[in-house]
Amino acid sequence: MDDTTGLTKDAGWEVGVRQTVSAPLDEVWQWMLGEGLGVWLGDIDALPTEKGQPYETRDGVRGTIRSRTDGVRVRLTWQPQDWPHDSTLQVTVKDVPSGTTIGFHHEKLADRDERKLMLGHWKNVAASILARFGG
């Protein structure tokens, strides 16, 4: 395996995970930004809607909304309380013939080990979403 898999020229280490579920985009988006927030972001009542607004989950993940286009994507900084740096997370949804594809793109990770940790994390999140909606 290449030791530099996931290393970018400008954004440090990154990882991407996608999952297609057999549900319409509107239903998936509503769930992702509603009751599903706890699955991918953490325990929080609601995610802010405006660029520049901060958020913090009850389990200590904090960040700032970078952009949000309903039904398309939300981009935010993402920093667990035990990380000395922030990272950037983009969550996307896309309408496909079999339902909706959800994508997690996580960049500005510190190193290979952090990338490996987050790859496992996002795969688990994707599996939880698949279990919720079915494939």
C-alpha positions as CSV (number, residue, x, y, z in Angstrom):
1,M,0.0,0.0,0.0
2,D,1.2,3.5,-0.8
3,D,2.2,5.3,2.3
4,T,0.9,8.6,0.9
5,T,-2.6,7.5,0.1
6,G,-4.8,10.4,1.2
7,L,-2.1,13.0,1.3
8,T,-2.9,16.1,-0.7
9,K,-0.7,18.9,-1.9
10,D,-2.7,21.6,-0.2
11,A,-5.2,20.1,2.4
12,G,-3.0,17.7,4.3
13,W,-4.4,14.2,4.8
14,E,-7.9,13.5,3.7
15,V,-10.5,10.7,3.5
16,G,-13.7,10.2,1.6
17,V,-16.5,7.8,2.2
18,R,-19.7,7.4,0.2
19,Q,-22.9,5.4,0.8
20,T,-25.9,5.0,-1.4
21,V,-29.3,4.4,0.3
22,S,-32.7,3.5,-1.2
23,A,-34.5,6.7,0.0
24,P,-35.3,10.0,-1.8
25,L,-32.9,12.8,-1.4
26,D,-35.3,15.1,0.5
27,E,-36.0,12.5,3.1
28,V,-32.3,11.7,3.6
29,W,-31.4,15.4,3.8
30,Q,-34.1,16.1,6.3
31,W,-32.9,13.2,8.5
32,M,-29.2,14.1,8.2
33,L,-29.9,17.7,9.4
34,G,-32.5,16.6,11.9
35,E,-32.7,13.4,14.0
36,G,-29.6,12.0,12.1
37,L,-27.3,14.7,13.4
38,G,-26.3,12.5,16.3
39,V,-25.2,9.7,13.9
40,W,-22.7,11.8,11.9
41,L,-21.9,14.9,13.9
42,G,-22.7,14.2,17.6
43,D,-25.3,15.0,20.2
44,I,-26.6,18.4,19.2
45,D,-30.1,19.9,18.9
46,A,-29.6,21.6,15.6
47,L,-26.9,22.7,13.2
48,P,-26.7,26.4,12.5
49,T,-27.9,27.4,9.0
50,E,-25.7,30.5,8.3
51,K,-22.1,30.7,7.2
52,G,-19.8,31.7,10.1
53,Q,-22.0,30.4,12.9
54,P,-20.3,28.2,15.5
55,Y,-21.6,24.9,16.8
56,E,-20.6,22.6,19.6
57,T,-22.0,19.1,20.3
58,R,-22.6,17.8,23.8
59,D,-19.7,15.4,23.4
60,G,-17.2,18.2,22.6
61,V,-17.0,18.4,18.8
62,R,-17.0,22.1,17.8
63,G,-16.6,24.1,14.7
64,T,-18.0,26.7,12.3
65,I,-20.3,26.5,9.4
66,R,-18.4,27.2,6.2
67,S,-21.3,26.9,3.8
68,R,-24.7,25.2,3.6
69,T,-26.8,24.6,0.5
70,D,-29.9,22.7,1.6
71,G,-30.4,19.5,-0.4
72,V,-26.8,19.6,-1.6
73,R,-24.1,20.0,1.0
74,V,-22.9,21.3,4.3
75,R,-19.3,22.2,4.8
76,L,-17.9,22.9,8.3
77,T,-14.9,22.9,10.5
78,W,-14.7,19.9,12.7
79,Q,-12.6,19.6,15.9
80,P,-13.1,17.0,18.7
81,Q,-12.1,18.4,22.1
82,D,-9.0,16.1,22.2
83,W,-7.6,17.4,18.9
84,P,-5.2,20.3,18.9
85,H,-6.3,21.4,15.4
86,D,-9.5,21.7,13.4
87,S,-10.3,19.9,10.2
88,T,-12.8,20.4,7.4
89,L,-15.8,18.1,6.8
90,Q,-18.1,18.3,3.9
91,V,-21.3,16.2,3.8
92,T,-23.0,15.9,0.4
93,V,-26.2,14.3,-0.9
94,K,-26.8,13.4,-4.5
95,D,-29.9,12.0,-6.2
96,V,-29.1,8.8,-8.0
97,P,-31.3,6.2,-9.8
98,S,-31.3,3.9,-6.8
99,G,-31.9,6.6,-4.2
100,T,-29.4,9.0,-2.6
101,T,-25.7,8.9,-2.3
102,I,-24.3,10.5,0.9
103,G,-20.7,11.6,0.8
104,F,-18.3,12.5,3.7
105,H,-15.1,14.3,2.7
106,H,-12.8,15.0,5.6
107,E,-9.6,17.0,5.0
108,K,-6.9,18.8,6.9
109,L,-6.2,15.7,9.0
110,A,-2.9,15.7,10.9
111,D,-1.3,12.5,9.7
112,R,-1.7,9.0,8.3
113,D,-2.9,7.7,11.7
114,E,-5.6,10.4,12.0
115,R,-6.7,9.6,8.5
116,K,-6.9,5.9,9.3
117,L,-8.9,6.7,12.4
118,M,-11.4,8.9,10.5
119,L,-11.7,6.4,7.6
120,G,-12.9,3.8,10.2
121,H,-15.2,6.4,11.8
122,W,-16.9,7.5,8.5
123,K,-17.3,3.9,7.4
124,N,-19.1,3.2,10.7
125,V,-21.3,6.3,10.1
126,A,-22.1,5.2,6.6
127,A,-23.0,1.7,7.8
128,S,-25.3,3.3,10.4
129,I,-27.0,5.4,7.7
130,L,-27.4,2.3,5.5
131,A,-29.0,0.5,8.4
132,R,-31.4,3.4,8.9
133,F,-32.5,3.6,5.2
134,G,-31.5,0.4,3.6
135,G,-29.6,-0.1,0.3
